[in-house]
Amino acid sequence: YPIARMYRDSRISRIFGGSNEIMKMVIARSI
């Protein structure tokens, strides 16, 4: 479930510009 959620968030972040900062925030929040 967390992996699927992170995958969805990664798609959303890519739509919003694929900023690495957003990915880091999502990964840090999921951990």
mmCIF entry with sequence, helices, sheets and N, C-alpha, C, O atoms, coordinates in Angstrom:
data_MODEL
# 
_entry.id   MODEL 
# 
_entity.id                         1 
_entity.type                       polymer 
_entity.pdbx_number_of_molecules   1 
# 
_entity_poly.entity_id                      1 
_entity_poly.type                           'polypeptide(L)' 
_entity_poly.nstd_linkage                   no 
_entity_poly.nstd_monomer                   no 
_entity_poly.pdbx_seq_one_letter_code       YPIARMYRDSRISRIFGGSNEIMKMVIARSI 
_entity_poly.pdbx_seq_one_letter_code_can   YPIARMYRDSRISRIFGGSNEIMKMVIARSI 
_entity_poly.pdbx_strand_id                 A 
# 
loop_
_entity_poly_seq.entity_id 
_entity_poly_seq.num 
_entity_poly_seq.mon_id 
_entity_poly_seq.hetero 
1 1  TYR n 
1 2  PRO n 
1 3  ILE n 
1 4  ALA n 
1 5  ARG n 
1 6  MET n 
1 7  TYR n 
1 8  ARG n 
1 9  ASP n 
1 10 SER n 
1 11 ARG n 
1 12 ILE n 
1 13 SER n 
1 14 ARG n 
1 15 ILE n 
1 16 PHE n 
1 17 GLY n 
1 18 GLY n 
1 19 SER n 
1 20 ASN n 
1 21 GLU n 
1 22 ILE n 
1 23 MET n 
1 24 LYS n 
1 25 MET n 
1 26 VAL n 
1 27 ILE n 
1 28 ALA n 
1 29 ARG n 
1 30 SER n 
1 31 ILE n 
# 
_struct_asym.id          A 
_struct_asym.entity_id   1 
# 
loop_
_struct_conf.conf_type_id 
_struct_conf.id 
_struct_conf.pdbx_PDB_helix_id 
_struct_conf.beg_label_comp_id 
_struct_conf.beg_label_asym_id 
_struct_conf.beg_label_seq_id 
_struct_conf.pdbx_beg_PDB_ins_code 
_struct_conf.end_label_comp_id 
_struct_conf.end_label_asym_id 
_struct_conf.end_label_seq_id 
_struct_conf.pdbx_end_PDB_ins_code 
_struct_conf.beg_auth_comp_id 
_struct_conf.beg_auth_asym_id 
_struct_conf.beg_auth_seq_id 
_struct_conf.end_auth_comp_id 
_struct_conf.end_auth_asym_id 
_struct_conf.end_auth_seq_id 
_struct_conf.pdbx_PDB_helix_class 
_struct_conf.details 
_struct_conf.pdbx_PDB_helix_length 
HELX_P HELX_P1 AA1 PRO A 2  ? ILE A 15 ? PRO A 2  ILE A 15 1 ? 14 
HELX_P HELX_P2 AA2 ASN A 20 ? SER A 30 ? ASN A 20 SER A 30 1 ? 11 
# 
_struct_conf_type.id          HELX_P 
_struct_conf_type.criteria    ? 
_struct_conf_type.reference   ? 
# 
loop_
_atom_site.group_PDB 
_atom_site.id 
_atom_site.type_symbol 
_atom_site.label_atom_id 
_atom_site.label_alt_id 
_atom_site.label_comp_id 
_atom_site.label_asym_id 
_atom_site.label_entity_id 
_atom_site.label_seq_id 
_atom_site.pdbx_PDB_ins_code 
_atom_site.Cartn_x 
_atom_site.Cartn_y 
_atom_site.Cartn_z 
_atom_site.occupancy 
_atom_site.B_iso_or_equiv 
_atom_site.pdbx_formal_charge 
_atom_site.auth_seq_id 
_atom_site.auth_comp_id 
_atom_site.auth_asym_id 
_atom_site.auth_atom_id 
_atom_site.pdbx_PDB_model_num 
ATOM 1   N N  . TYR A 1 1  ? 0.830  -1.220 0.000   1.00 0.00 ? 1  TYR A N  1 
ATOM 2   C CA . TYR A 1 1  ? 0.000  0.000  0.000   1.00 0.00 ? 1  TYR A CA 1 
ATOM 3   C C  . TYR A 1 1  ? 0.858  1.262  0.000   1.00 0.00 ? 1  TYR A C  1 
ATOM 4   O O  . TYR A 1 1  ? 0.630  2.157  -0.814  1.00 0.00 ? 1  TYR A O  1 
ATOM 5   N N  . PRO A 1 2  ? 1.852  1.353  0.908   1.00 0.00 ? 2  PRO A N  1 
ATOM 6   C CA . PRO A 1 2  ? 2.708  2.565  0.889   1.00 0.00 ? 2  PRO A CA 1 
ATOM 7   C C  . PRO A 1 2  ? 3.402  2.740  -0.455  1.00 0.00 ? 2  PRO A C  1 
ATOM 8   O O  . PRO A 1 2  ? 3.560  3.862  -0.935  1.00 0.00 ? 2  PRO A O  1 
ATOM 9   N N  . ILE A 1 3  ? 3.820  1.617  -1.069  1.00 0.00 ? 3  ILE A N  1 
ATOM 10  C CA . ILE A 1 3  ? 4.523  1.716  -2.352  1.00 0.00 ? 3  ILE A CA 1 
ATOM 11  C C  . ILE A 1 3  ? 3.576  2.257  -3.419  1.00 0.00 ? 3  ILE A C  1 
ATOM 12  O O  . ILE A 1 3  ? 3.952  3.118  -4.215  1.00 0.00 ? 3  ILE A O  1 
ATOM 13  N N  . ALA A 1 4  ? 2.353  1.748  -3.429  1.00 0.00 ? 4  ALA A N  1 
ATOM 14  C CA . ALA A 1 4  ? 1.382  2.221  -4.423  1.00 0.00 ? 4  ALA A CA 1 
ATOM 15  C C  . ALA A 1 4  ? 1.092  3.696  -4.213  1.00 0.00 ? 4  ALA A C  1 
ATOM 16  O O  . ALA A 1 4  ? 0.953  4.453  -5.173  1.00 0.00 ? 4  ALA A O  1 
ATOM 17  N N  . ARG A 1 5  ? 1.001  4.101  -2.946  1.00 0.00 ? 5  ARG A N  1 
ATOM 18  C CA . ARG A 1 5  ? 0.721  5.504  -2.652  1.00 0.00 ? 5  ARG A CA 1 
ATOM 19  C C  . ARG A 1 5  ? 1.893  6.372  -3.104  1.00 0.00 ? 5  ARG A C  1 
ATOM 20  O O  . ARG A 1 5  ? 1.696  7.446  -3.673  1.00 0.00 ? 5  ARG A O  1 
ATOM 21  N N  . MET A 1 6  ? 3.123  5.898  -2.847  1.00 0.00 ? 6  MET A N  1 
ATOM 22  C CA . MET A 1 6  ? 4.285  6.679  -3.250  1.00 0.00 ? 6  MET A CA 1 
ATOM 23  C C  . MET A 1 6  ? 4.340  6.765  -4.778  1.00 0.00 ? 6  MET A C  1 
ATOM 24  O O  . MET A 1 6  ? 4.697  7.804  -5.334  1.00 0.00 ? 6  MET A O  1 
ATOM 25  N N  . TYR A 1 7  ? 3.981  5.660  -5.455  1.00 0.00 ? 7  TYR A N  1 
ATOM 26  C CA . TYR A 1 7  ? 3.974  5.677  -6.915  1.00 0.00 ? 7  TYR A CA 1 
ATOM 27  C C  . TYR A 1 7  ? 2.965  6.699  -7.428  1.00 0.00 ? 7  TYR A C  1 
ATOM 28  O O  . TYR A 1 7  ? 3.246  7.439  -8.371  1.00 0.00 ? 7  TYR A O  1 
ATOM 29  N N  . ARG A 1 8  ? 1.777  6.737  -6.795  1.00 0.00 ? 8  ARG A N  1 
ATOM 30  C CA . ARG A 1 8  ? 0.763  7.709  -7.212  1.00 0.00 ? 8  ARG A CA 1 
ATOM 31  C C  . ARG A 1 8  ? 1.255  9.129  -6.956  1.00 0.00 ? 8  ARG A C  1 
ATOM 32  O O  . ARG A 1 8  ? 1.084  10.014 -7.795  1.00 0.00 ? 8  ARG A O  1 
ATOM 33  N N  . ASP A 1 9  ? 1.874  9.343  -5.777  1.00 0.00 ? 9  ASP A N  1 
ATOM 34  C CA . ASP A 1 9  ? 2.390  10.677 -5.460  1.00 0.00 ? 9  ASP A CA 1 
ATOM 35  C C  . ASP A 1 9  ? 3.474  11.077 -6.451  1.00 0.00 ? 9  ASP A C  1 
ATOM 36  O O  . ASP A 1 9  ? 3.578  12.244 -6.828  1.00 0.00 ? 9  ASP A O  1 
ATOM 37  N N  . SER A 1 10 ? 4.293  10.092 -6.880  1.00 0.00 ? 10 SER A N  1 
ATOM 38  C CA . SER A 1 10 ? 5.352  10.412 -7.833  1.00 0.00 ? 10 SER A CA 1 
ATOM 39  C C  . SER A 1 10 ? 4.740  10.846 -9.164  1.00 0.00 ? 10 SER A C  1 
ATOM 40  O O  . SER A 1 10 ? 5.254  11.750 -9.822  1.00 0.00 ? 10 SER A O  1 
ATOM 41  N N  . ARG A 1 11 ? 3.639  10.199 -9.559  1.00 0.00 ? 11 ARG A N  1 
ATOM 42  C CA . ARG A 1 11 ? 2.970  10.613 -10.797 1.00 0.00 ? 11 ARG A CA 1 
ATOM 43  C C  . ARG A 1 11 ? 2.410  12.018 -10.649 1.00 0.00 ? 11 ARG A C  1 
ATOM 44  O O  . ARG A 1 11 ? 2.504  12.827 -11.572 1.00 0.00 ? 11 ARG A O  1 
ATOM 45  N N  . ILE A 1 12 ? 1.827  12.311 -9.495  1.00 0.00 ? 12 ILE A N  1 
ATOM 46  C CA . ILE A 1 12 ? 1.269  13.641 -9.264  1.00 0.00 ? 12 ILE A CA 1 
ATOM 47  C C  . ILE A 1 12 ? 2.385  14.685 -9.299  1.00 0.00 ? 12 ILE A C  1 
ATOM 48  O O  . ILE A 1 12 ? 2.239  15.745 -9.908  1.00 0.00 ? 12 ILE A O  1 
ATOM 49  N N  . SER A 1 13 ? 3.495  14.371 -8.642  1.00 0.00 ? 13 SER A N  1 
ATOM 50  C CA . SER A 1 13 ? 4.604  15.328 -8.611  1.00 0.00 ? 13 SER A CA 1 
ATOM 51  C C  . SER A 1 13 ? 5.150  15.540 -10.019 1.00 0.00 ? 13 SER A C  1 
ATOM 52  O O  . SER A 1 13 ? 5.571  16.645 -10.364 1.00 0.00 ? 13 SER A O  1 
ATOM 53  N N  . ARG A 1 14 ? 5.145  14.481 -10.837 1.00 0.00 ? 14 ARG A N  1 
ATOM 54  C CA . ARG A 1 14 ? 5.618  14.632 -12.212 1.00 0.00 ? 14 ARG A CA 1 
ATOM 55  C C  . ARG A 1 14 ? 4.688  15.554 -12.984 1.00 0.00 ? 14 ARG A C  1 
ATOM 56  O O  . ARG A 1 14 ? 5.143  16.360 -13.796 1.00 0.00 ? 14 ARG A O  1 
ATOM 57  N N  . ILE A 1 15 ? 3.390  15.442 -12.737 1.00 0.00 ? 15 ILE A N  1 
ATOM 58  C CA . ILE A 1 15 ? 2.431  16.313 -13.427 1.00 0.00 ? 15 ILE A CA 1 
ATOM 59  C C  . ILE A 1 15 ? 2.660  17.771 -13.013 1.00 0.00 ? 15 ILE A C  1 
ATOM 60  O O  . ILE A 1 15 ? 2.535  18.685 -13.827 1.00 0.00 ? 15 ILE A O  1 
ATOM 61  N N  . PHE A 1 16 ? 2.998  17.971 -11.737 1.00 0.00 ? 16 PHE A N  1 
ATOM 62  C CA . PHE A 1 16 ? 3.204  19.332 -11.243 1.00 0.00 ? 16 PHE A CA 1 
ATOM 63  C C  . PHE A 1 16 ? 4.597  19.854 -11.589 1.00 0.00 ? 16 PHE A C  1 
ATOM 64  O O  . PHE A 1 16 ? 4.920  20.994 -11.254 1.00 0.00 ? 16 PHE A O  1 
ATOM 65  N N  . GLY A 1 17 ? 5.425  19.050 -12.249 1.00 0.00 ? 17 GLY A N  1 
ATOM 66  C CA . GLY A 1 17 ? 6.731  19.527 -12.676 1.00 0.00 ? 17 GLY A CA 1 
ATOM 67  C C  . GLY A 1 17 ? 7.850  18.560 -12.345 1.00 0.00 ? 17 GLY A C  1 
ATOM 68  O O  . GLY A 1 17 ? 8.980  18.756 -12.791 1.00 0.00 ? 17 GLY A O  1 
ATOM 69  N N  . GLY A 1 18 ? 7.564  17.515 -11.572 1.00 0.00 ? 18 GLY A N  1 
ATOM 70  C CA . GLY A 1 18 ? 8.589  16.520 -11.264 1.00 0.00 ? 18 GLY A CA 1 
ATOM 71  C C  . GLY A 1 18 ? 9.720  17.098 -10.445 1.00 0.00 ? 18 GLY A C  1 
ATOM 72  O O  . GLY A 1 18 ? 10.885 16.781 -10.685 1.00 0.00 ? 18 GLY A O  1 
ATOM 73  N N  . SER A 1 19 ? 9.391  17.946 -9.478  1.00 0.00 ? 19 SER A N  1 
ATOM 74  C CA . SER A 1 19 ? 10.436 18.550 -8.660  1.00 0.00 ? 19 SER A CA 1 
ATOM 75  C C  . SER A 1 19 ? 11.025 17.523 -7.712  1.00 0.00 ? 19 SER A C  1 
ATOM 76  O O  . SER A 1 19 ? 10.292 16.781 -7.058  1.00 0.00 ? 19 SER A O  1 
ATOM 77  N N  . ASN A 1 20 ? 12.361 17.477 -7.637  1.00 0.00 ? 20 ASN A N  1 
ATOM 78  C CA . ASN A 1 20 ? 13.019 16.527 -6.745  1.00 0.00 ? 20 ASN A CA 1 
ATOM 79  C C  . ASN A 1 20 ? 12.697 16.826 -5.289  1.00 0.00 ? 20 ASN A C  1 
ATOM 80  O O  . ASN A 1 20 ? 12.664 15.917 -4.459  1.00 0.00 ? 20 ASN A O  1 
ATOM 81  N N  . GLU A 1 21 ? 12.463 18.079 -4.979  1.00 0.00 ? 21 GLU A N  1 
ATOM 82  C CA . GLU A 1 21 ? 12.148 18.438 -3.595  1.00 0.00 ? 21 GLU A CA 1 
ATOM 83  C C  . GLU A 1 21 ? 10.836 17.790 -3.166  1.00 0.00 ? 21 GLU A C  1 
ATOM 84  O O  . GLU A 1 21 ? 10.714 17.316 -2.036  1.00 0.00 ? 21 GLU A O  1 
ATOM 85  N N  . ILE A 1 22 ? 9.858  17.768 -4.064  1.00 0.00 ? 22 ILE A N  1 
ATOM 86  C CA . ILE A 1 22 ? 8.571  17.151 -3.735  1.00 0.00 ? 22 ILE A CA 1 
ATOM 87  C C  . ILE A 1 22 ? 8.769  15.654 -3.511  1.00 0.00 ? 22 ILE A C  1 
ATOM 88  O O  . ILE A 1 22 ? 8.205  15.089 -2.573  1.00 0.00 ? 22 ILE A O  1 
ATOM 89  N N  . MET A 1 23 ? 9.563  15.010 -4.361  1.00 0.00 ? 23 MET A N  1 
ATOM 90  C CA . MET A 1 23 ? 9.812  13.577 -4.202  1.00 0.00 ? 23 MET A CA 1 
ATOM 91  C C  . MET A 1 23 ? 10.473 13.299 -2.865  1.00 0.00 ? 23 MET A C  1 
ATOM 92  O O  . MET A 1 23 ? 10.111 12.348 -2.174  1.00 0.00 ? 23 MET A O  1 
ATOM 93  N N  . LYS A 1 24 ? 11.458 14.142 -2.493  1.00 0.00 ? 24 LYS A N  1 
ATOM 94  C CA . LYS A 1 24 ? 12.139 13.944 -1.212  1.00 0.00 ? 24 LYS A CA 1 
ATOM 95  C C  . LYS A 1 24 ? 11.156 14.089 -0.061  1.00 0.00 ? 24 LYS A C  1 
ATOM 96  O O  . LYS A 1 24 ? 11.220 13.331 0.908   1.00 0.00 ? 24 LYS A O  1 
ATOM 97  N N  . MET A 1 25 ? 10.251 15.051 -0.156  1.00 0.00 ? 25 MET A N  1 
ATOM 98  C CA . MET A 1 25 ? 9.261  15.244 0.906   1.00 0.00 ? 25 MET A CA 1 
ATOM 99  C C  . MET A 1 25 ? 8.345  14.031 0.999   1.00 0.00 ? 25 MET A C  1 
ATOM 100 O O  . MET A 1 25 ? 8.032  13.573 2.098   1.00 0.00 ? 25 MET A O  1 
ATOM 101 N N  . VAL A 1 26 ? 7.915  13.508 -0.140  1.00 0.00 ? 26 VAL A N  1 
ATOM 102 C CA . VAL A 1 26 ? 7.015  12.348 -0.138  1.00 0.00 ? 26 VAL A CA 1 
ATOM 103 C C  . VAL A 1 26 ? 7.728  11.139 0.450   1.00 0.00 ? 26 VAL A C  1 
ATOM 104 O O  . VAL A 1 26 ? 7.159  10.415 1.267   1.00 0.00 ? 26 VAL A O  1 
ATOM 105 N N  . ILE A 1 27 ? 8.982  10.918 0.031   1.00 0.00 ? 27 ILE A N  1 
ATOM 106 C CA . ILE A 1 27 ? 9.732  9.766  0.537   1.00 0.00 ? 27 ILE A CA 1 
ATOM 107 C C  . ILE A 1 27 ? 9.976  9.911  2.032   1.00 0.00 ? 27 ILE A C  1 
ATOM 108 O O  . ILE A 1 27 ? 9.818  8.951  2.786   1.00 0.00 ? 27 ILE A O  1 
ATOM 109 N N  . ALA A 1 28 ? 10.361 11.105 2.461   1.00 0.00 ? 28 ALA A N  1 
ATOM 110 C CA . ALA A 1 28 ? 10.629 11.322 3.888   1.00 0.00 ? 28 ALA A CA 1 
ATOM 111 C C  . ALA A 1 28 ? 9.356  11.129 4.701   1.00 0.00 ? 28 ALA A C  1 
ATOM 112 O O  . ALA A 1 28 ? 9.404  10.605 5.814   1.00 0.00 ? 28 ALA A O  1 
ATOM 113 N N  . ARG A 1 29 ? 8.226  11.545 4.160   1.00 0.00 ? 29 ARG A N  1 
ATOM 114 C CA . ARG A 1 29 ? 6.955  11.400 4.881   1.00 0.00 ? 29 ARG A CA 1 
ATOM 115 C C  . ARG A 1 29 ? 6.537  9.934  4.949   1.00 0.00 ? 29 ARG A C  1 
ATOM 116 O O  . ARG A 1 29 ? 5.959  9.496  5.944   1.00 0.00 ? 29 ARG A O  1 
ATOM 117 N N  . SER A 1 30 ? 6.827  9.178  3.897   1.00 0.00 ? 30 SER A N  1 
ATOM 118 C CA . SER A 1 30 ? 6.412  7.773  3.874   1.00 0.00 ? 30 SER A CA 1 
ATOM 119 C C  . SER A 1 30 ? 7.254  6.939  4.829   1.00 0.00 ? 30 SER A C  1 
ATOM 120 O O  . SER A 1 30 ? 6.775  5.938  5.361   1.00 0.00 ? 30 SER A O  1 
ATOM 121 N N  . ILE A 1 31 ? 8.497  7.337  5.051   1.00 0.00 ? 31 ILE A N  1 
ATOM 122 C CA . ILE A 1 31 ? 9.390  6.557  5.928   1.00 0.00 ? 31 ILE A CA 1 
ATOM 123 C C  . ILE A 1 31 ? 8.982  6.748  7.382   1.00 0.00 ? 31 ILE A C  1 
ATOM 124 O O  . ILE A 1 31 ? 9.605  6.179  8.278   1.00 0.00 ? 31 ILE A O  1 
# 
